[in-house]
């Protein structure tokens, strides 16, 4: 419909131009209408036919050449008919046909020259798409154009970059998950092996002090229970189902209670715990959940603090409640600062496993802080520092 409308407009413009410039008679006007109408109809038929033919051609260059030749043929026919109406002699008409033929030859050369780079760029695009389809997401089209072909090439290159980034993220996630499962397996295997050995000693009557063996079994069971609790809480956080009762509480008091709970652990490692709090710092949140987050941060600091050093928990009151935990250990590597709170990331896999941690503490702390509308971050070493800020209400 659009092409037909454009043909009608072209015929109307030609007739109006003829009326203004030539002032034809009624006979000439009728003859001209017939000629213009016939030529427009011929052009419409040629357009419909060529559209079907060129759609099945395997070469863009050939399609462009055919279209260019067809356009020149239409021009030649119009010229020949016009020459007949002007009563041009046979000699002049032959000259016109020669000139039109030469124009067609030049048009074919021009169409070929224009179509060749288009065909070459399409070949580059097709090859790039094929390589991307085979999983080579670093493939580029190498096409730089300002037309629709260029837009398509840029879209394909952008898609390849996004696929490459997604693939890298997936590989990183797989590596992190694999390390996480290995760490969890280590944490499960150690207490289970100790429990098995203790039970066998008790069964065989080889335990000289049964009470001490039972205390050891209780410690191993507690370790397993803590790990299971961490896994369950992390799953709850990642599912967005962490639910708690919000009450008005003093975050400084929670920090003090956390230090009291972890004092035996710090003493065993020769680490001193210190609280730096200036008065009450009130927030609205879950006492048990926020206490868990602070204990996780302090426990992580104790694990990485050298013997004889100090772990400091500082609670400040400003735009919000600011809690920071610092230690004198090596701190977070620069490359892990942004990902330290991911579920399957441990700052030092060998040390985390040796210390009995699967890297869940920081992930749980981040989930708890986020559930309270706060933010948490880490700073690169030397010296470990993790802080979070909570709104007052």
PyMOL commands that set and color helices and strands:
alter all, ss='L'
color gray80, all
select helices_A, chain A and resi 2-22+26-55+60-85+90-133+148-203+210-238+251-268+287-304+334-336+349-355+361-371
alter helices_A, ss='H'
color red, helices_A
select strands_A, chain A and resi 247-250+272-277+282-285+310-317+321-327+375-379+384-390
alter strands_A, ss='S'
color yellow, strands_A
deselect
rebuild
show_as cartoon
